[in-house]
């Protein structure tokens, strides 16, 4: 067995045929536009968080914390929605079942009472609470979309050589 590894003919042909698409692959417009829009949304989310916080540091910090929580959960959901490797598919499906069972059982039963107290005062809506839910949901969705687009289009359709998945064969085989 030799330490010398050489790229196979297949990988050379693959990288030459996909080379015209660049390192972002053939869906570079989708990837670039999703990331640009994510930065635009991030700026808008920060601005709205400040404005809804009535220009006070404490309320702004709470708004940003809820946005970060939404973004972190969106990131996780985006990863679960886009398995890359073959073994990720079954692992993510099992993980999704566990998370779903937890949320549908325990969390939903407790969430109803919590939301009732947090979002309503008697029969009146609490506007600040609804605004913060909006910030959370927007942050979740923006991160979900960005992670999904980047993982789906960059990892599935980018040139194989870019993903360091160049097939190699050992000398003498």
C-alpha positions as CSV (number, residue, x, y, z in Angstrom):
1,X,0.0,0.0,0.0
2,X,1.5,3.4,-1.0
3,X,1.1,6.8,0.5
4,X,0.8,8.4,-2.9
5,X,-2.8,9.2,-3.8
6,X,-3.7,10.4,-7.3
7,X,-7.0,11.9,-8.4
8,X,-8.9,9.5,-10.6
9,X,-9.9,10.3,-14.2
10,X,-13.5,10.6,-13.0
11,X,-12.8,13.4,-10.6
12,X,-10.7,15.3,-13.2
13,X,-13.5,15.1,-15.7
14,X,-16.1,16.0,-13.1
15,X,-14.1,19.1,-12.0
16,X,-13.5,20.2,-15.6
17,X,-17.2,19.8,-16.5
18,X,-18.4,21.7,-13.4
19,X,-15.6,24.2,-13.4
20,X,-17.7,26.7,-15.4
21,X,-20.0,27.2,-12.4
22,X,-17.4,28.4,-10.0
23,X,-17.1,27.4,-6.4
24,X,-20.7,28.3,-5.6
25,X,-22.0,25.8,-8.1
26,X,-24.8,26.3,-10.7
27,X,-27.2,27.8,-8.2
28,X,-25.0,30.6,-7.1
29,X,-27.7,33.2,-7.6
30,X,-30.0,31.5,-5.1
31,X,-27.1,31.1,-2.6
32,X,-25.9,34.7,-3.0
33,X,-29.4,36.3,-2.9
34,X,-30.4,34.2,0.2
35,X,-27.3,35.4,2.1
36,X,-27.7,39.0,1.0
37,X,-31.4,38.9,2.1
38,X,-30.3,37.3,5.4
39,X,-28.0,40.3,6.1
40,X,-30.8,42.7,5.2
41,X,-33.2,40.9,7.5
42,X,-30.7,40.9,10.3
43,X,-30.3,44.6,10.0
44,X,-34.1,45.1,10.0
45,X,-34.5,42.8,12.9
46,X,-31.9,44.7,15.0
47,X,-33.6,48.0,14.1
48,X,-37.1,46.7,14.8
49,X,-35.8,45.2,18.1
50,X,-34.5,48.7,19.1
51,X,-37.7,50.5,18.1
52,X,-40.0,48.0,19.8
53,X,-37.9,48.2,22.9
54,X,-38.8,51.9,23.1
55,X,-35.1,52.7,22.8
56,X,-34.2,51.2,26.1
57,X,-31.3,48.9,26.6
58,X,-33.1,46.4,28.7
59,X,-36.0,45.9,26.4
60,X,-33.7,45.9,23.4
61,X,-31.6,43.2,25.0
62,X,-34.6,41.0,25.6
63,X,-35.8,41.5,22.0
64,X,-32.3,40.5,20.7
65,X,-32.2,37.5,23.0
66,X,-35.5,36.2,21.6
67,X,-34.2,36.8,18.1
68,X,-31.1,34.8,18.9
69,X,-33.2,32.0,20.3
70,X,-35.4,32.0,17.2
71,X,-32.3,32.0,15.0
72,X,-30.6,29.2,16.9
73,X,-33.8,27.0,16.6
74,X,-34.1,27.9,12.9
75,X,-30.5,26.9,12.4
76,X,-31.1,23.5,14.0
77,X,-34.3,23.0,12.0
78,X,-32.5,24.0,8.8
79,X,-29.8,21.4,9.4
80,X,-32.5,18.7,10.2
81,X,-34.3,19.6,7.0
82,X,-31.3,19.2,4.8
83,X,-29.2,16.1,5.5
84,X,-26.1,16.0,3.3
85,X,-24.6,12.6,3.8
86,X,-26.5,9.3,3.3
87,X,-26.1,8.4,7.0
88,X,-27.5,11.8,8.0
89,X,-30.9,11.0,6.6
90,X,-31.7,8.1,8.9
91,X,-30.0,9.8,11.9
92,X,-31.9,13.1,11.3
93,X,-35.2,11.3,10.8
94,X,-34.7,9.5,14.2
95,X,-33.7,12.8,15.9
96,X,-36.7,14.5,14.3
97,X,-39.0,11.8,15.8
98,X,-37.6,12.3,19.2
99,X,-37.9,16.1,19.1
100,X,-41.4,15.8,17.7
101,X,-42.5,13.4,20.4
102,X,-41.1,15.8,23.1
103,X,-42.8,18.9,21.6
104,X,-46.1,17.2,20.9
105,X,-46.3,15.7,24.4
106,X,-44.8,17.7,27.1
107,X,-44.1,21.1,25.6
108,X,-47.5,21.6,23.9
109,X,-49.4,20.8,27.1
110,X,-47.4,23.4,29.1
111,X,-47.2,25.9,26.3
112,X,-50.9,26.5,26.2
113,X,-51.1,27.9,29.7
114,X,-47.9,29.8,29.4
115,X,-49.0,31.6,26.2
116,X,-52.4,32.4,27.6
117,X,-50.8,34.2,30.5
118,X,-48.0,35.8,28.5
119,X,-50.1,37.0,25.5
120,X,-53.3,38.1,27.1
121,X,-54.3,40.2,30.1
122,X,-57.8,39.1,30.7
123,X,-59.4,39.5,27.3
124,X,-56.9,42.1,26.1
125,X,-53.9,41.4,23.9
126,X,-50.5,42.4,25.2
127,X,-48.9,44.1,22.2
128,X,-45.3,43.8,23.4
129,X,-45.6,40.1,23.8
130,X,-47.0,39.7,20.3
131,X,-44.3,41.9,18.8
132,X,-41.7,39.7,20.5
133,X,-43.3,36.6,19.1
134,X,-43.1,38.2,15.7
135,X,-39.4,38.9,16.1
136,X,-38.8,35.3,17.2
137,X,-40.7,33.8,14.3
138,X,-39.0,36.1,11.7
139,X,-35.6,35.2,13.1
140,X,-36.5,31.5,13.1
141,X,-37.7,31.6,9.5
142,X,-34.8,33.7,8.1
143,X,-32.2,31.4,9.7
144,X,-34.1,28.3,8.5
145,X,-34.2,29.6,4.9
146,X,-30.6,30.6,4.9
147,X,-29.3,27.3,6.3
148,X,-31.6,25.3,4.0
149,X,-30.5,27.2,0.9
150,X,-26.8,27.0,1.7
151,X,-26.8,23.4,2.6
152,X,-29.1,22.3,-0.2
153,X,-27.5,24.2,-3.0
154,X,-23.9,24.4,-1.9
155,X,-23.4,20.9,-0.6
156,X,-25.7,19.0,-3.0
157,X,-25.0,20.8,-6.2
158,X,-21.5,22.4,-5.8
159,X,-18.7,20.8,-7.8
160,X,-17.4,17.7,-6.1
161,X,-13.8,18.9,-6.0
162,X,-14.9,22.0,-4.0
163,X,-16.6,19.8,-1.4
164,X,-13.3,17.8,-1.0
165,X,-15.1,14.7,-2.2
166,X,-12.6,14.1,-5.0
167,X,-12.5,10.4,-5.6
168,X,-9.0,9.1,-5.3
169,X,-7.4,5.7,-5.9
170,X,-4.2,4.3,-4.6
171,X,-1.3,3.6,-6.9
172,X,-1.1,0.0,-8.0
173,X,-4.9,-0.6,-8.1
